Structure formats: C-alpha cells, structure tokens
C-alpha cells in the first residue's frame, strides 16, 4: 500500500508563523523531506522522524529537483507517509506544482497545506505594506532568478517599469544591478523608493534606498540571499511603521 505525501508550507520564519495543520502533520510525521531555510525550531517538532535535507541554497544543492521528485515517489511507494516541508508557500516559486505532478503521475495520494508566503509576510514584518490607499492599489510578484536553461527572462522588466503599484522580487539579490538597470531603461524614475530585506540567522534586516542606488546599497551593506527586494512608493511607509518583527 502506497503512502501519502503532504506538501506543507513552513511560512516565512519562526515556528509561530507555520499553520496549525502544518505543525500537526510535522509532530506526527515519520519522514520529513525539508528545504534548506527551515527554522531549526520547526524541525525540532519532528520528534523521531527521519529528516531528509533536500535544500537548495545559492549554488549548493543537496538534491536536484529531479532527485527530490524521485525521493518523494520512492518513499511513498515504500508505504511511508511523507511531509514535504517547504519554505514560505509550497506553490509560489516553490516548485510545489512540479512535485505534485510527479506524485500524481506515480499514483501517489498528495495533499497541500498552504503556508504564509514570504512575498507578503516579510515586507509586513519590515513595516512595508504591499498595498496602501495612498501609495499602491496592486502588487506584482516576480522572480529575480530565472531557470538556468532559459536563454532570456520571461519577466519583461522594461514593461513592468510602467507600473505604479508595488513590485516584489524574490530570489533577486544577486541580480539587483541588472534588474534596476532594466527598470530604469523602461522609464521607471531613478528616485523610486526601494528596499531589500534579508534573513540573517533567523532575524530580518531591512535597508532602504532608491532604485538607482539599490544594487550598490546591497553590495555596500553586504546583504546576502535569502532576501526580498521591494520597489514602489509603499517603501516610504517604513519610516512611519518601523520594524514589526
């Protein structure tokens, strides 16, 4: 008899930000396949479970995506119920849909437990609301890191430069210079407010700049991934709201 696989979103950080259902599954799990950036306090809840590190961080991958897919299928095919623990939300730039598709193909029962996405929660914690009736009525969430085998970006930054909403860029810290250049070439003002928020050993650090100075600020302040880039007038709200961690 085949086991079941649960794709669980761990949320943006500490144990207090994972869902109740996600925590219940972790506490009863026998096997957990987890990402690299899961808070250690969350993993401590997996008492007695086999922990399999499938993390990807920078250029260091414990497993390729294909190997992760194969591992999930193999474990479930052996009759094990598996929790696939993913940072943030399983589907938002998390490749969760790819994993579900492979499991479905193998005839494995699979369920998803949504997580609080870092794209929304991390800016909130940094005192930057993604929408505000004085600053922005809509949000665009984009990846700053395309897949390696793609010859050109699917994100048209110059077209996106026309927006007067908020731009949230995940996985874009190392590409900040090129992204900023493309946005300015597309007509976005050089003094458009911008910010970067990075996770440093479980604590967030936020630095504010302008679009033209964003890349140099990231370099000077030695801000390293994982991080989120925010561009738009809502960044000015941080001076009013401050840190909300």
PEJONOR-V561531 format. One line per field, one symbol per residue. ss: DSSP state (@ for helix, = for strand, . for the rest). Layout:
ss=???
This chain:
ss=...======.=...@@@..@@@@@@@@@..====.....@@@@......====..==..==...@@@@@@@@@@@@@....=====.=.......@@@@@@@@@@...=====....@@@@@@@@......=...=..=====.............@@@@.....=====..@@@@@@@@@@@@@.......========..========@@@@@@@@@@......=====.@@@@@@@@@....
